[in-house]
Amino acid sequence: MPNTGGAGLSHHDVVVIGAGPGGASAAYHLLLASKLKVALVERLEDDRFAHYHRMCGEGISQAGLRGIDLPLEGLIEQPIAIVEEHWPGDIDVKVKVKGAIIDRVALLKRMKGRFLDMGGEMVDDSVSRIVGNGPGMEVHMASGGKLTTDHVIGADGAHSKVRGRFFPELEPRLIWADQFITDERTEKGVLHFHYDQHYLGGYKWVFPAKEGSRIGFPRGTEKMPEGVVERHRRAIPIAKPERVVNGRVCLVGDAACQVNSISFGGIRTAITAGRMAAKALAKDDLARYQREWMASSFAKASDIATYRRLSSMSNEEMARIAKPFGKGYVGFNATMAMIFSRDRALYLAFRKAGNYGW
């Protein structure tokens, strides 16, 4: 990755801070849609960047794949056809899906490569502070360098400095999760979700990896599995943002707390938000991004109330709500539950998360 450094850079129309799915998508789509001068700032060097972004189940739906706007050859590890949910009371729900396990690190590398090929500039540095909120605002680097810009896109993750500076009202609950890549194989093409009261509103996931499995859960809820090859830990920000734009600054991805609060999926939503922000800036109307995101199915599918309810449920209540779906999400019992049950709002929230949360 070219390192342009922080000092001596000319003025940019847009500075994107963070090269994860949201930031890489925003930078890439900005140059697809406009002739703006764009800099993409990333604080993590190649090896640390790759390790950080492997902390992910890497599942993405077929609809999410279509929204990437890149050739997918070499990015898909394996197709996903089944989701199996395992609930208390020995209730197993099997759902047919269309999706894939994607190589997230390779995807980000391809997006950044296309961005650079189109004339974008990469800055390997971390941001210490941002001064101003308008034309000519200053982005100061830890190295002592400085960029000037007319717009900032904050894509700097769960602990976003941009969010803290410009969106102080948005204070997410951080759910710390551990993931382990193990040498024990699991079923190809199947995603397993295990629900239990001790996951505190979350779940344990077992996803296929290239040579084994990805096993993850909220920190402290289980012991480390055997056969661990690699270990990851990161925070998942849960909140309901009321705004993602403040003047000439906006947020995307984990910085904007756009991770789905039920599925905890974030790749598709971050890529989508990055594309929305880019198209709004290409038309010199950043407020358009605010309107489109808040009206989107992605924002509506993130249901904080359902997450909070799951957080307080006992295993007995979980078994009760899962019982109508023991034969899947189709059939008489499932249909009646969706229409008439007192838990209808919860069931519909899960359906939306399944459609837009990965």
N, C-alpha and C positions, 0 to 999 in steps of 0.2 A: 504494500500500500504506500503510495507516495506520501511523504511528509512535507507539507509546505511550510510548517513552522507557524509561529504566531506573529512574528514581527514583520513589518514591511508589507503587509497585505493591503491591497486596494479596497475601496468601498464595495460592499455587496448589497444586492437588493434584498436577499434573504440569507440569514444564518440559521441553519438547522443544528440543534444541539442534541447529540445522541444518534448513533447509527444502528440502533436496533430496528425491529420491524416497522415501527411508526416513523422514525426519522429517516431510515433508508427509503421507505416508500414515499415520503413527502419530497425528499431531495430528487429522487428518480422521476416522480411524476411532475415535479415542477419543470424539469428540463424537457420532458415529453410534451408539456402543454404550453411552454412559453420560452422566451429568450432571456429570461431573467438571469442575473449573475448570482450564483448560489454557492455557499460554503457549507460543508458538512463537518461538524466537529465531533470527534470521538476521543474519549479519555483513555480507553483501554487499548493496550498494544495487542498484536495479533493473537498470541497464545492465550492471554487473559480474556480477550474478547470472545474467542471460540469457547473457552471453558464456561464463561458466564452464560452464553447463549445456548449451551447444551443443557442447561437447567430448564427443561421444557419437555412435556410429553410429546410434542411435535406432531400432534394430531390436527388435521385440518380437513374441513368438509370439501366436497366437490365444488360447491358454490364458492368457497374460499379460494380454492385453486384457480378458478376462473378469474377471480379478481386480482391476481398477482400481476397480470399483464407482462409476463415474461415467458420465454420457452421453458418448459418444465423438465426437459430431458436431463437426466442425471441428478435431479433434485428429489425425486420420490423414492423413498426406501422400500415401501411396499403399500399396496392398496389396503384399505380397511372396509370390510363389508358388514361387520357385526359389532354392536355394543352390547355388553352384558352387564346389567346392574345386579348387585348382590345385596339384598336388604335383610335386616333382622327378621327372624321367624323363618329362616331358610327359604325366603322368597327370591327367586331369580327371574329377572325380566330380560328377555332377549329382543333386541331391536335391529332390524336391517337398516344399514346406512350406506352412504357412498362417500368415501373420503380417502385419506392417505396419511401415512407417516412421512413427513417431509424432513429433509436435512436442512434444519433451520440455519445453521452456520453457512452452508453452501448457498442457500437462498440469499442471505444477506450479502455474501461475497459477490454474487452475480448482480444484485441490485446496485451495489457500490461500484462494481466494474462498469456497468452501463452508464451510471451517473458520471464517472470520470471520463468515459469515452465521449460523452456528449458535451464535455467542457466544464464539468463541475470541479470544484476544488475541495480536497480533503485536508483537514487540519487535525493532526495528532496532538491533542492537548486537552486540558480540562479547563472549564470555565470557572473563574473565581467570583466574578460579579458582572452585573449588567447595569449600565447607567442610562437612564432615559427610557422613554416609550414613544418614539416617533422617529421621523427621518434623522439619520445620523446618530442613532443610539450607539453606545459603545459596549462591546463585549470584551471584557478583560480576561486574559488567560493566566493560568497558574505560572507559566513560564515567563511572564512579564510582557508578552505580546498583547496586541489589541486589534480587534476588528471593528469596523463601523458598518452599520447596516440600517435598512429601513424597516425590516421586519425580523422577528425572531420566532422560530418554531421550537418549543420546548418538547423534546422527546427523550429526556434524560432520566427516565425510569421512576421506580417507586419512591425514591428519595429525592425527587426533582428539586433542584435549586431554582429553576424557572418558576415552578408552581409556588414554592415558598415565597418568592419575591413578588409575583404578580397576582397570585390567586391564594392569598393567605386563608381564605374561608374554607378552602378545600383541604380538609384534614382526614386522610383515609385511615381506616383500620388496617394495619399491616398484619397479614397472616403469613407467618414464616413457615416455609415448607422445605422439607428435605427430599431429595431424589437420589436414588442409587442406581447406577447402571451395573447389572450383575451378569454373570456368565450363565445363569440358569435361563433356559429358553422358555418362552410362553407361546401360546397359539399365534400363528401368523394370521393377520387380517382381523384380529379381535382386540377390542379395547375393553378392559375390565375395570369396573368402578365398584368399590366396596363401601357401603354406608353403615355407620354405627354411631351411637351417641358419643363415644369417646373421640370421634374426629371433630366434634364441636362445630358442626355445620359444614365441614368439608368432607373429604372422603379419602380413601386409599386408592391409588391407581396402579394398575399393572398393564403396561403397554409393551408391545414388541419393540426390540432394538435390533440393530444390524446383526449382532452376534449373541444376543441374550435378551434381557428385559430391562425396562425402566420401571422402577418401583418407587412410589412417592407417597407422602402423607404429611399432614400438618406436624410441625416439629414437636417432638416429645410425646407423640401419641402411640408410637410403636418403636421396637428395637430395630437396630440396623440388620438388614437381611444378610444371609450368607452369600459368599461368592462375589463380593463387591469389587468392581473394576474401577469405578469412578464415583465420586460423591459430589453432590451439588447442594447449595442452600441459597435461597433468595426469598425476598418478600413479595407477597401478592397484595396490591393495594385495593381495598374494597371501599367504595364510596359512590355517591350519586352526584356527579358534577352538575351544578346549575348553570355554569358557563365554562366554555373552553376558549373564549376569546376575550382579551382585555386590550383594547386599543390596537396596537400593531404587534401584539404578542399573542400566540396561541399555544395550546397544548395538544399532544397526540399520544396515544398508547398508554403505558403505565403511568406516565407523568400526569395524564388526564384522568387516571383511574377508570379507564375504559375497559378493563378486564371484566368479563361477565361474572357477576357475583354468585351465580349458581354453578356454572360449569367451570369457572376459573380460566376459561379459554381466552387467550389474548392475541394470538397471531393474526387471525382474520380481522378482528376489530381494529387492531393497530394499523394494519395495512390499509384498511378501508378509510380510517380517519386521516391517515397521511395523504391518501389520494384526494379526499374531500378538501383538506386544507390547501393542497397544492392547486387544485382547480379553482378554488376561491381566490387565491393569491394571483393566479394567472389572469384572472379577470379584474384584479385590483379591487376586490371586494371581500376582505377577510371576514366581515360580518356574515357573509353567506355561509361560511363554514359553521358558525354558531347555529344558524337556523337549520341547516341541513342535518347536522349531527343530532340536535335535540329532537328533531322530527323523525329520525331514522328508527328502523326496527331494531338496530343494535342497541341504541340507548334505551328503548322501551323494553328490550329483552333482559336487561340487567335489573333484577328485582331484589333490592336490598331487604324488603320486608320478608320475602321467602327465605333468604339467607338467615335472617335473624330468627325466624321461626325454626328452621332446621337446627340452628345452634342450641336451641333450648329443648329439643325433642328427646324423649326417652326412646329406647329401643322398642318398647311396646307400641308407642304412637307411630314410629316409623313403620313397623310391621302392619299396623292398621291401614296407613295410607297407601302402602304398596300392595296390599292384598288384592284389590280389584284388577291389578295388572300382572298377576301371576302367569297369565297366558299371553302376555304382550300388551301393547298399547292399542290393539284392535280387538274386536269382539264385543259381545253384549255388555258384560260387566264393565269393561273399560269405557265403553261409550256412555253408559248410564252414569258412571262416576264423573266423567268429564262434563256431563250436562247438569246433573242434579245434586251431586255431592256437596256437602258443606265445605269440602276441601277443593272445590272447583278452581278457585283462584291459584292455589298452589300447583295443581296439575297443569293449568294453562301456562304458568310461569316456567315449569319444566319443559313444556312443549316449545315455548319461545326460545328457551336456552338451547334446546336441541337443534332448532332451526338456525339460530343466529349466534350461538355462543362458541362456535368452533370452526 
